[in-house]
Amino acid sequence: MSALPASPSRQTPLISAETLLSSVPGSGVVVLDATALLPGETRDPDSEFLAHRIPGARRFDIEVFSDPEASLPHMAPTASRFARLAGELGLTRESTIVFYDQGNIASSCRAWWLARLFGHERAYVLDGGLPAWIAAGGHVESAPPIPPTSAAYESRLTVQRLSGLGDMLAHASHPGEVIILDARARGRFEGTAPEPRPGLSSGHIPGAASLPFGELLGADKRFLPPIELNERLARAGATGAAPVIATCGSGMTASVIAVAIEAAGLPPAAIYDGSWAEWASTPGAPIETGAGAPAGESAA
């Protein structure tokens, strides 16, 4: 039986279906279905989890693991809320966690980022999600899962992985301090396509560069090999020479960039949690249209 690496801080955050197949069941790996909906998706993640899931998987509901008082979508919870919910799932700081989703990839990356935000090192993303598991010969199970036994969980907030509105306003006023990568579709970034959320204009944060998250994935929605990730990230300006902040519509697909950054061996990126949902609804926040920062020049 294969063992998963002990710490993705020194390893890729990605785990292949083949590696996971050789590691479960009985290896102490906790598998969590973190499927959440992206704009335009109409599936029912909870029903699909009950109908077919990786054996032994537990449900990690990103909407539950969010700040219930925030007006913006799925904002990161407090450290105490994350710890309580993680403990209710039977997680401890020593747990080795593999997040997967039912196919959109972004939601498992978001769950991974949440775990890393609160200091959990042994966290991974199943590359390709449930479709990759099935393609590799993995079985699925159905019916209600066995409730986990609660445990004590300790959160350790890692603030370097999080950027807020004040940070982003400062960066917009002083372009070149950081690399801002926007994971939205290029039309939304350039201001030529509408936003899916009513009332928001399209465009981008001044100084940002466009890097649609799908460009980091292959046709099977698995991440590109590290050398190709490095090439695509470098074309957008991310070479490791300056800090990276990933943004998107609501902090979900930005997480794909965050995973890709570390899969490519670069220093961890932060995520602007409010992302465009916050920026475009903030009076006075500057909005640019057009192609944005030229490739490789977003940190001049």
BELHUQUI-V989775 format. One record per residue. N is the residue number from 1. RES is the residue in one small letter. PHI is phi in degrees with one decimal (none if undefined). PSI is psi in degrees with one decimal (* if undefined). Layout:
# BELHUQUI-V989775
n | res | phi | psi
N | RES | PHI | PSI
N | RES | PHI | PSI
This chain:
# BELHUQUI-V989775
n | res | phi | psi
1 | m | none | 131.1
2 | s | -79.1 | 147.3
3 | a | -105.0 | 141.8
4 | l | -76.0 | 150.1
5 | p | -57.1 | 149.6
6 | a | -72.4 | -33.8
7 | s | -146.5 | 114.3
8 | p | -70.1 | -6.0
9 | s | -66.1 | -19.0
10 | r | -119.2 | 6.4
11 | q | -136.2 | 169.6
12 | t | -63.2 | 145.9
13 | p | -77.5 | -2.5
14 | l | -97.4 | 142.8
15 | i | -126.0 | 132.8
16 | s | -79.3 | 158.3
17 | a | -61.4 | -36.2
18 | e | -64.1 | -41.4
19 | t | -66.0 | -41.9
20 | l | -65.5 | -38.4
21 | l | -58.2 | -36.6
22 | s | -83.0 | -5.2
23 | s | -108.4 | -14.1
24 | v | -128.9 | 153.4
25 | p | -87.3 | 175.7
26 | g | 85.1 | 6.3
27 | s | -102.2 | 1.5
28 | g | 85.7 | 2.7
29 | v | -78.7 | 131.3
30 | v | -101.6 | 120.0
31 | v | -101.8 | 129.1
32 | l | -125.2 | 125.7
33 | d | -83.8 | 112.4
34 | a | -108.8 | 22.5
35 | t | -57.2 | 129.8
36 | a | -137.0 | 157.8
37 | l | -84.0 | 139.4
38 | l | -93.9 | 161.0
39 | p | -52.5 | 130.4
40 | g | 95.4 | -16.6
41 | e | -82.2 | 142.8
42 | t | -125.2 | 8.6
43 | r | -71.3 | 170.2
44 | d | -114.2 | 96.7
45 | p | -59.0 | -37.4
46 | d | -67.6 | -42.3
47 | s | -66.3 | -39.6
48 | e | -68.3 | -34.0
49 | f | -62.1 | -42.4
50 | l | -69.2 | -31.0
51 | a | -80.4 | -36.1
52 | h | -160.6 | 120.8
53 | r | -148.1 | 163.6
54 | i | -63.7 | 134.5
55 | p | -52.2 | 130.0
56 | g | 83.2 | -1.0
57 | a | -66.6 | 149.3
58 | r | -114.1 | 158.9
59 | r | -92.8 | 120.4
60 | f | -106.6 | 98.7
61 | d | -87.9 | 109.7
62 | i | -61.8 | -33.7
63 | e | -66.9 | -30.8
64 | v | -74.6 | -40.6
65 | f | -81.6 | 49.6
66 | s | -137.5 | 169.6
67 | d | -77.5 | 111.5
68 | p | -69.2 | -14.9
69 | e | -97.3 | -5.5
70 | a | -77.9 | 142.9
71 | s | -82.9 | -16.2
72 | l | -90.7 | 155.7
73 | p | -67.6 | 139.3
74 | h | 30.6 | 55.9
75 | m | -72.3 | 151.3
76 | a | -58.0 | 140.5
77 | p | -78.3 | 175.1
78 | t | -70.8 | 162.2
79 | a | -61.8 | -37.0
80 | s | -69.8 | -38.1
81 | r | -65.9 | -44.0
82 | f | -59.7 | -44.0
83 | a | -62.7 | -43.1
84 | r | -63.6 | -46.1
85 | l | -68.9 | -39.2
86 | a | -63.4 | -40.8
87 | g | -63.1 | -38.1
88 | e | -65.6 | -24.6
89 | l | -83.9 | 0.6
90 | g | 84.4 | 16.2
91 | l | -88.8 | 147.5
92 | t | -128.0 | 173.0
93 | r | -65.3 | -19.8
94 | e | -88.8 | -5.8
95 | s | -65.9 | 140.2
96 | t | -96.2 | 117.7
97 | i | -111.7 | 135.6
98 | v | -120.4 | 116.9
99 | f | -91.5 | 140.3
100 | y | -141.1 | 167.6
101 | d | -137.3 | 178.0
102 | q | -89.3 | 12.8
103 | g | 143.7 | -15.6
104 | n | -90.7 | -7.3
105 | i | 68.5 | -39.6
106 | a | -63.3 | -36.7
107 | s | -71.1 | -35.8
108 | s | -68.4 | -33.6
109 | c | -66.7 | -38.2
110 | r | -62.9 | -43.3
111 | a | -63.1 | -41.8
112 | w | -59.4 | -44.2
113 | w | -63.0 | -39.8
114 | l | -60.3 | -44.8
115 | a | -61.6 | -43.0
116 | r | -69.9 | -34.9
117 | l | -57.5 | -37.4
118 | f | -98.3 | 23.6
119 | g | 83.9 | 14.3
120 | h | -88.8 | 112.8
121 | e | -80.9 | -37.6
122 | r | -85.7 | 63.3
123 | a | -128.0 | 138.5
124 | y | -138.2 | 161.8
125 | v | -113.2 | 130.2
126 | l | -72.8 | 111.9
127 | d | -65.0 | 117.1
128 | g | 93.6 | -7.9
129 | g | 65.1 | -158.4
130 | l | -58.9 | -39.6
131 | p | -57.0 | -38.0
132 | a | -68.2 | -38.3
133 | w | -59.4 | -47.4
134 | i | -66.0 | -42.4
135 | a | -62.5 | -29.0
136 | a | -83.9 | 1.2
137 | g | 95.3 | 9.8
138 | g | -72.4 | 141.3
139 | h | -81.5 | 160.4
140 | v | -124.1 | 157.2
141 | e | -125.7 | 164.7
142 | s | -134.9 | -172.8
143 | a | 76.4 | 164.5
144 | p | -59.1 | 135.7
145 | p | -74.3 | 162.0
146 | i | -73.4 | 126.6
147 | p | -59.1 | 137.4
148 | p | -73.0 | 158.7
149 | t | -86.4 | 125.0
150 | s | -60.5 | 149.7
151 | a | -139.4 | 171.8
152 | a | -93.0 | 127.3
153 | y | -123.1 | 138.2
154 | e | -115.4 | 117.7
155 | s | -86.0 | 146.9
156 | r | -135.6 | 93.4
157 | l | -59.6 | 130.2
158 | t | -110.4 | 91.7
159 | v | -64.9 | -22.2
160 | q | -64.8 | -16.6
161 | r | -91.5 | 4.1
162 | l | -131.1 | 134.1
163 | s | -123.7 | 141.7
164 | g | -112.2 | -178.5
165 | l | -59.3 | -43.8
166 | g | -60.2 | -41.3
167 | d | -59.2 | -46.2
168 | m | -70.4 | -35.7
169 | l | -62.5 | -39.1
170 | a | -65.9 | -42.6
171 | h | -65.6 | -37.3
172 | a | -65.3 | -29.5
173 | s | -81.1 | -19.4
174 | h | -131.6 | 68.5
175 | p | -60.3 | 146.1
176 | g | 105.0 | -11.4
177 | e | -75.2 | -33.8
178 | v | -137.9 | 166.0
179 | i | -95.9 | 120.7
180 | i | -106.7 | 117.0
181 | l | -110.8 | 127.1
182 | d | -106.3 | 121.0
183 | a | -87.0 | -3.4
184 | r | -68.9 | 166.1
185 | a | -57.8 | 147.3
186 | r | -62.0 | -33.2
187 | g | -63.6 | -39.5
188 | r | -66.7 | -41.3
189 | f | -61.4 | -43.7
190 | e | -80.8 | -12.1
191 | g | 87.7 | 12.9
192 | t | -98.4 | -9.6
193 | a | -126.9 | 148.0
194 | p | -74.9 | 157.7
195 | e | -79.0 | 146.9
196 | p | -73.0 | -18.0
197 | r | -93.2 | 124.2
198 | p | -57.3 | 141.4
199 | g | 86.8 | -3.3
200 | l | -103.4 | 131.3
201 | s | -78.7 | 155.0
202 | s | -90.8 | 178.6
203 | g | 128.3 | -160.4
204 | h | -152.3 | 166.0
205 | i | -68.8 | 134.1
206 | p | -53.6 | 134.0
207 | g | 90.0 | -8.4
208 | a | -76.5 | 157.7
209 | a | -118.2 | 146.5
210 | s | -85.6 | 128.7
211 | l | -144.8 | 79.9
212 | p | -53.3 | 132.3
213 | f | -58.9 | -30.1
214 | g | -63.2 | -21.3
215 | e | -73.1 | -8.9
216 | l | -96.7 | 0.4
217 | l | -120.4 | 153.2
218 | g | -84.0 | -177.6
219 | a | -62.3 | -26.9
220 | d | -89.4 | 9.5
221 | k | 63.7 | 23.4
222 | r | -93.9 | 154.6
223 | f | -66.7 | 146.4
224 | l | -64.0 | 158.0
225 | p | -59.3 | 153.6
226 | p | -51.3 | -40.3
227 | i | -64.6 | -36.8
228 | e | -73.5 | -36.5
229 | l | -60.9 | -43.8
230 | n | -59.8 | -41.0
231 | e | -64.4 | -44.9
232 | r | -71.2 | -37.7
233 | l | -66.4 | -41.2
234 | a | -63.7 | -38.2
235 | r | -62.8 | -27.6
236 | a | -88.9 | -2.8
237 | g | 107.3 | -4.7
238 | a | -93.9 | 104.3
239 | t | -120.6 | -4.1
240 | g | 97.2 | -5.4
241 | a | -81.4 | -20.4
242 | a | -140.0 | 153.3
243 | p | -61.2 | 148.7
244 | v | -114.6 | 136.4
245 | i | -121.1 | 125.4
246 | a | -98.5 | 141.2
247 | t | -139.7 | 166.3
248 | c | -162.1 | -140.6
249 | g | -82.7 | -42.2
250 | s | -148.0 | 21.7
251 | g | 88.5 | 7.3
252 | m | -91.5 | -63.1
253 | t | -70.7 | -19.0
254 | a | -58.3 | -27.9
255 | s | -66.4 | -26.3
256 | v | -64.1 | -41.6
257 | i | -62.7 | -41.6
258 | a | -61.3 | -41.2
259 | v | -67.1 | -44.4
260 | a | -60.5 | -39.4
261 | i | -56.1 | -47.1
262 | e | -78.5 | -30.6
263 | a | -64.9 | -26.7
264 | a | -84.5 | -3.8
265 | g | 86.1 | 14.9
266 | l | -91.9 | 162.3
267 | p | -59.9 | 150.2
268 | p | -57.0 | 144.5
269 | a | -95.5 | 155.9
270 | a | -92.4 | 162.3
271 | i | -120.3 | 133.5
272 | y | -80.0 | 103.5
273 | d | -65.8 | -40.6
274 | g | -71.2 | -28.7
275 | s | 47.3 | -151.7
276 | w | -65.9 | -29.1
277 | a | -58.6 | -34.6
278 | e | -85.7 | -47.3
279 | w | -59.4 | -48.6
280 | a | -73.4 | -12.4
281 | s | -104.2 | 4.5
282 | t | -95.0 | 116.2
283 | p | -56.9 | 131.3
284 | g | 87.8 | -10.7
285 | a | -69.1 | 124.0
286 | p | -69.7 | 139.8
287 | i | -125.7 | 129.9
288 | e | -110.5 | 156.3
289 | t | -124.0 | 173.5
290 | g | 96.4 | -167.3
291 | a | -73.2 | -18.4
292 | g | 82.1 | -160.2
293 | a | -63.0 | 130.7
294 | p | -59.2 | 149.6
295 | a | -52.4 | 127.6
296 | g | 81.4 | -0.3
297 | e | -118.6 | 12.9
298 | s | -73.9 | -8.1
299 | a | -132.1 | 71.1
300 | a | -66.0 | *
